[in-house]
């Protein structure tokens, strides 16, 4: 897991975490999948509000292609289905929809999880 940012005059315009090969865990859905040696995944992509719609995400992806993604054949990214601007930016950067993951979502941002944990030992 490595962090990258795209800067303009010292100001971060976009950033992301990059997972190159290995295990990728989708916290929101409690799912994991393994990336092979030719695959990578973007995590928590952020583009400054005043830079959105100007191709900054595509520029970030191209910069990664020229360095840490060299030799990568599959690049994954997870986007909230309600984020139309991010979905459009991903399409413009050459991504295509690979599938959807549905999760239980209550009150817009709260995710409920039930874990079957053993009872705590008494002290």
C-alpha positions, 0 to 999 in steps of 0.5 A, spaced: 500 500 500 503 506 497 500 513 497 501 518 491 499 525 490 499 529 484 501 536 485 500 543 482 505 549 485 505 545 491 498 544 492 495 536 492 490 536 486 489 529 487 491 523 491 490 515 492 493 509 495 495 504 490 495 496 492 500 493 487 499 485 487 497 482 494 490 482 497 485 487 497 480 488 502 473 492 501 472 494 508 465 497 506 463 490 503 467 485 508 470 482 501 477 481 499 480 479 493 487 477 491 491 481 485 496 477 481 503 480 479 500 484 473 494 487 477 493 493 482 488 497 485 486 504 487 484 506 493 480 512 496 481 516 490 480 524 492 480 530 487 480 537 490 473 540 489 476 546 485 480 541 480 474 536 478 472 536 471 479 538 468 482 531 467 486 531 473 484 524 475 486 521 468 493 525 469 494 522 476 493 515 472 497 517 467 503 519 472 502 512 475 502 508 468 509 511 467 512 509 474 509 504 479 504 501 474 509 500 469 507 492 467 500 492 470 495 489 465 489 490 470 487 496 474 481 496 479 478 502 482 472 502 487 467 507 486 460 509 490 455 508 485 452 515 487 458 518 485 456 520 478 462 525 477 467 519 479 464 514 475 465 519 469 472 521 470 473 513 471 470 512 464 474 518 461 481 515 464 479 508 460 476 504 466 470 500 464 464 497 469 466 490 471 461 489 476 457 492 482 457 490 490 451 491 494 452 493 501 447 494 507 447 501 508 443 505 513 442 512 514 446 514 508 453 513 511 453 508 517 454 501 515 452 495 520 456 489 521 454 483 525 460 479 527 460 472 531 465 473 536 466 469 542 464 471 548 469 475 552 472 471 558 470 474 565 476 477 568 
